[in-house]
């Protein structure tokens, strides 16, 4: 189990103006985790109310999962996820939960943004 992933910040908050934050993924024992080993479950079918994320591989080799207001980019080091949130003009707070899966257990990153 010590080889399974955990995140440095499972809850990431943003102000209405948006912004960018990095979340480090490491093993439960504290050593580095290589995200190339993680099969992603960012949109499990049992969560039908979660908007589907689009996926693209950038020219830099980074893998980006995104929708209209939030993106999760696996950096080229495969040790961090860069979260970018656009400005929130909806007048309401919003959230998105990103699911990642290791071999036996997974991790979540919950993004909250003020409205």
Buried (B, 14 or more C-beta within 10 A) or exposed (E): EEEBBBBEBEEBBBEBEBBEBBBBBBBBEEEEBEBEEBEBEBBEEEEEEBEEBEEEEEEEEBBBBBBEBBBBBBBEEBBBBBBBBBEBEEEEEBEBBBBBBBEEEBBEBEBBBEE
